[in-house]
């Protein structure tokens, strides 16, 4: 049964008949609830890892420009991959942003969609006069054997290694692609940080520090740090495409179960030509 508003504000049933007061109240509640649920379906909330935030903000802006009736809200603050996963599980987010594929023990009802590959790099302050490091030098620095920048062609200054509290996808890229890094025990003098943005901020504020981080949009927002060439190969769009540069991390999104409604439409939009163009404009490589 559907309901309409007749003359003088009377509620009519589907056959155009007037209804008594009790039935009208029930009908009003039904109308109110249907409108409320319809409105709720037109908005989704996205949050999680800052490594994918700028790309998704731009995707949301373009999607809403093409679909004015839909509302896609991207939380601006970085909450880490774990924050994105927990937000989806708790129902706070329709879509979670994560900086790596799901681990097997995390999957449950979560559905993962890869979005972009981006380069991972060895990063330090621009004031350090070094433009290239070899595999062996990188492993010796992160393992604690090399302790001064002078030992690798820089000035006499202590090297301070920054790490994530747990190996993230960027560190895993080095473990997978650099033989001496595969089973490397990071120096006990390293400073562990929780989020990728914290590593970037510390690298910029503390000359002498070194870390492995994503080279996406957040990295480019930090003007005083640089990614070093590795064995003579600079991390550029060209060396990424031809895979001469070996170190990549995959970033993606998760939903609780298969996406429905606006969530599904937005996920599908990411894989369109327009969506892929947005991802590419941020220096990442679309993977869907």
C-alpha positions as CSV (number, residue, x, y, z in Angstrom):
1,X,0.0,0.0,0.0
2,X,1.2,3.5,-0.8
3,X,-0.1,6.8,0.5
4,X,-0.6,10.3,-0.9
5,X,-1.6,13.7,0.5
6,X,-5.0,14.7,-0.7
7,X,-6.8,18.0,-0.6
8,X,-6.9,19.8,2.8
9,X,-3.9,17.8,3.9
10,X,-5.9,14.5,4.2
11,X,-3.9,11.3,3.7
12,X,-5.3,9.1,1.1
13,X,-4.6,5.4,0.5
14,X,-3.6,4.0,-2.8
15,X,-7.3,3.9,-3.9
16,X,-7.9,7.5,-3.1
17,X,-10.0,6.9,0.0
18,X,-9.8,9.0,3.1
19,X,-8.6,7.2,6.3
20,X,-9.5,7.6,9.9
21,X,-7.1,9.4,12.4
22,X,-5.4,6.2,13.7
23,X,-4.7,5.0,10.2
24,X,-3.5,8.5,9.2
25,X,-0.9,8.5,12.0
26,X,0.4,5.1,11.0
27,X,0.6,6.3,7.4
28,X,2.4,9.5,8.4
29,X,5.0,7.4,10.3
30,X,5.4,5.2,7.2
31,X,6.0,8.2,5.0
32,X,8.4,9.7,7.5
33,X,10.4,6.5,7.8
34,X,10.5,5.9,4.0
35,X,11.8,9.5,3.5
36,X,14.4,9.1,6.3
37,X,15.8,5.9,4.9
38,X,15.8,7.2,1.4
39,X,17.8,10.2,2.6
40,X,20.2,8.0,4.6
41,X,21.0,6.0,1.5
42,X,22.1,9.1,-0.4
43,X,25.1,9.7,1.9
44,X,28.2,7.6,2.6
45,X,31.1,8.3,4.9
46,X,34.7,7.3,4.1
47,X,37.7,7.3,6.4
48,X,41.0,5.6,7.4
49,X,44.6,5.7,6.1
50,X,45.9,9.1,5.1
51,X,47.9,7.4,2.3
52,X,44.9,7.3,0.0
53,X,43.0,10.3,1.4
54,X,43.8,12.9,-1.2
55,X,43.0,10.6,-4.1
56,X,39.6,9.7,-2.6
57,X,38.8,13.3,-1.8
58,X,39.3,14.2,-5.5
59,X,37.3,11.1,-6.5
60,X,34.4,12.1,-4.3
61,X,34.4,15.7,-5.6
62,X,34.3,14.5,-9.2
63,X,31.7,11.8,-8.5
64,X,29.4,14.3,-6.7
65,X,29.8,16.8,-9.6
66,X,28.5,14.1,-11.9
67,X,25.8,12.8,-9.5
68,X,24.4,15.9,-7.7
69,X,21.9,13.8,-5.6
70,X,24.6,11.8,-4.0
71,X,26.7,12.8,-1.0
72,X,30.2,11.3,-0.4
73,X,31.9,12.5,2.8
74,X,35.6,11.8,3.2
75,X,36.9,12.3,6.7
76,X,40.0,14.5,6.4
77,X,42.0,13.3,9.3
78,X,44.3,10.3,9.0
79,X,43.2,7.4,11.2
80,X,45.6,4.7,9.9
81,X,44.7,1.5,8.2
82,X,43.6,0.0,11.6
83,X,41.3,3.0,12.0
84,X,39.8,2.4,8.6
85,X,39.2,-1.3,9.3
86,X,37.7,-0.6,12.7
87,X,35.5,2.2,11.4
88,X,33.9,-0.1,8.8
89,X,33.4,-3.0,11.3
90,X,31.8,-0.6,13.7
91,X,29.5,0.9,11.1
92,X,31.0,4.4,11.3
93,X,32.3,4.2,7.8
94,X,30.7,2.8,4.7
95,X,34.2,2.6,3.1
96,X,37.5,2.2,4.8
97,X,40.8,3.4,3.4
98,X,43.8,1.1,3.9
99,X,47.4,1.3,2.9
100,X,47.8,-2.5,2.2
101,X,45.9,-5.6,1.3
102,X,44.0,-7.3,4.1
103,X,45.8,-9.9,6.2
104,X,44.1,-13.3,6.2
105,X,43.1,-12.9,9.9
106,X,41.4,-9.5,9.2
107,X,39.1,-10.5,6.4
108,X,35.9,-11.9,8.1
109,X,33.1,-10.1,6.4
110,X,35.3,-7.4,4.9
111,X,35.6,-7.1,1.2
112,X,38.8,-5.6,-0.2
113,X,39.1,-3.6,-3.5
114,X,42.6,-2.7,-4.7
115,X,42.7,1.0,-5.9
116,X,46.3,2.1,-6.6
117,X,49.9,1.1,-6.5
118,X,52.4,3.8,-5.5
119,X,56.1,3.8,-5.0
120,X,57.7,3.3,-1.6
121,X,61.0,5.0,-1.0
122,X,63.9,5.7,1.3
123,X,63.4,9.3,2.4
124,X,65.4,11.9,4.3
125,X,65.8,15.7,4.6
126,X,66.8,17.6,1.4
127,X,69.7,19.2,3.3
128,X,71.6,15.9,3.3
129,X,73.8,15.9,0.2
130,X,73.2,12.3,-0.9
131,X,71.4,11.4,-4.1
132,X,71.9,7.6,-4.3
133,X,72.2,4.6,-2.0
134,X,72.9,1.0,-2.8
135,X,71.0,-2.0,-1.5
136,X,73.8,-2.8,0.8
137,X,74.1,0.7,2.2
138,X,70.3,0.8,2.9
139,X,70.4,-2.5,4.7
140,X,73.5,-1.4,6.8
141,X,71.8,1.9,7.7
142,X,68.5,0.3,8.8
143,X,70.3,-2.6,10.5
144,X,72.5,-0.2,12.5
145,X,75.9,-1.0,11.0
146,X,76.2,2.5,9.4
147,X,75.6,5.1,12.0
148,X,76.8,8.4,10.4
149,X,75.9,10.1,7.1
150,X,79.6,10.6,6.5
151,X,79.9,6.8,5.9
152,X,77.7,7.1,2.8
153,X,79.0,10.4,1.4
154,X,77.3,13.0,3.5
155,X,78.4,15.2,6.4
156,X,79.5,14.0,9.9
157,X,76.0,13.6,11.5
158,X,74.2,10.8,13.3
159,X,71.7,8.8,11.3
160,X,68.4,8.4,13.1
161,X,66.2,5.6,11.7
162,X,62.5,6.0,11.8
163,X,60.2,3.0,11.5
164,X,56.5,2.2,11.9
165,X,55.5,0.3,15.0
166,X,54.5,-2.6,12.8
167,X,55.9,-3.3,9.3
168,X,53.6,-1.5,6.9
169,X,53.1,-2.1,3.2
170,X,56.0,0.2,2.3
171,X,58.5,-1.7,4.4
172,X,57.1,-5.0,3.1
173,X,57.9,-3.8,-0.4
174,X,61.5,-3.6,0.5
175,X,61.5,-6.9,2.3
176,X,60.0,-8.5,-0.8
177,X,62.3,-6.8,-3.4
178,X,65.6,-6.3,-1.7
179,X,67.4,-9.5,-0.8
180,X,69.4,-8.1,2.1
181,X,66.3,-6.5,3.6
182,X,64.2,-9.6,3.6
183,X,65.1,-10.9,7.0
184,X,66.8,-7.7,8.3
185,X,66.4,-6.9,12.0
186,X,65.9,-3.2,12.2
187,X,68.3,-1.5,14.6
188,X,67.1,-1.2,18.2
189,X,68.0,2.5,18.1
190,X,65.2,3.1,15.6
191,X,62.3,5.4,16.6
192,X,58.9,3.6,16.1
193,X,56.0,5.8,14.9
194,X,52.4,4.8,14.5
195,X,51.3,6.5,11.3
196,X,52.8,7.3,8.0
197,X,52.1,11.0,8.4
198,X,54.1,11.0,11.6
199,X,57.1,9.6,9.8
200,X,56.8,12.2,7.1
201,X,56.5,15.0,9.6
202,X,59.5,13.8,11.6
203,X,61.6,13.4,8.5
204,X,60.9,17.0,7.6
205,X,61.4,18.5,11.1
206,X,64.5,16.5,12.1
207,X,67.4,16.6,9.6
208,X,69.4,13.4,10.0
209,X,66.5,11.1,10.2
210,X,65.8,8.4,7.5
211,X,62.7,6.3,6.9
212,X,60.8,4.2,4.4
213,X,57.5,5.7,3.3
214,X,54.9,6.0,0.6
215,X,55.8,8.4,-2.2
216,X,52.2,9.5,-2.9
217,X,50.5,12.8,-2.4
218,X,51.2,13.1,1.3
219,X,54.9,12.8,0.6
220,X,54.8,15.5,-2.1
221,X,53.1,17.8,0.4
222,X,56.3,17.8,2.5
223,X,58.6,20.1,0.5
224,X,61.8,19.6,2.6
225,X,62.3,15.9,2.1
226,X,63.4,13.7,-0.8
227,X,63.4,10.1,-2.0
228,X,66.9,8.8,-2.8
229,X,67.8,6.9,-6.0
230,X,68.4,3.2,-5.3
231,X,71.3,1.6,-7.3
232,X,71.1,4.6,-9.6
233,X,67.4,4.4,-10.3
234,X,65.2,7.3,-9.3
235,X,61.6,6.8,-8.2
236,X,59.8,8.5,-11.1
237,X,56.5,7.9,-13.0
238,X,58.5,6.5,-15.9
239,X,60.7,4.1,-13.8
240,X,57.5,3.0,-12.1
241,X,55.7,2.2,-15.3
242,X,58.6,0.2,-16.7
243,X,59.3,-1.3,-13.3
244,X,63.0,-0.4,-13.3
245,X,62.1,1.0,-9.9
246,X,61.2,-2.1,-7.8
247,X,59.5,-0.9,-4.7
248,X,55.7,-0.5,-4.7
249,X,53.0,-0.6,-2.1
250,X,49.3,-1.3,-2.9
251,X,46.5,0.7,-1.3
252,X,42.8,0.0,-1.4
253,X,39.4,0.2,0.2
254,X,37.2,-2.1,2.2
255,X,33.5,-2.5,2.7
256,X,31.5,-4.6,5.2
257,X,30.1,-7.3,2.8
258,X,29.5,-6.6,-0.8
259,X,28.8,-2.9,-1.4
260,X,25.2,-1.8,-2.0
261,X,23.5,1.4,-3.2
262,X,25.6,4.5,-3.2
263,X,28.6,2.6,-1.8
264,X,28.5,0.3,-4.7
265,X,28.1,3.1,-7.2
266,X,31.1,5.0,-5.8
267,X,33.3,1.8,-5.7
268,X,32.4,1.2,-9.4
269,X,33.2,4.8,-10.2
270,X,36.7,4.4,-9.0
271,X,37.4,1.9,-11.7
272,X,36.0,4.0,-14.5
273,X,38.2,6.0,-16.9
274,X,37.4,9.2,-15.0
275,X,38.3,7.5,-11.7
276,X,41.6,6.1,-13.0
277,X,42.5,9.5,-14.4
278,X,42.1,11.1,-10.9
279,X,44.3,8.4,-9.3
280,X,47.0,8.8,-12.0
281,X,47.0,12.6,-11.5
282,X,48.1,12.0,-7.9
283,X,51.2,10.1,-9.1
284,X,49.8,6.6,-8.3
285,X,49.2,3.7,-10.7
286,X,45.5,2.6,-10.9
287,X,45.1,-1.1,-10.4
288,X,41.4,-1.6,-11.1
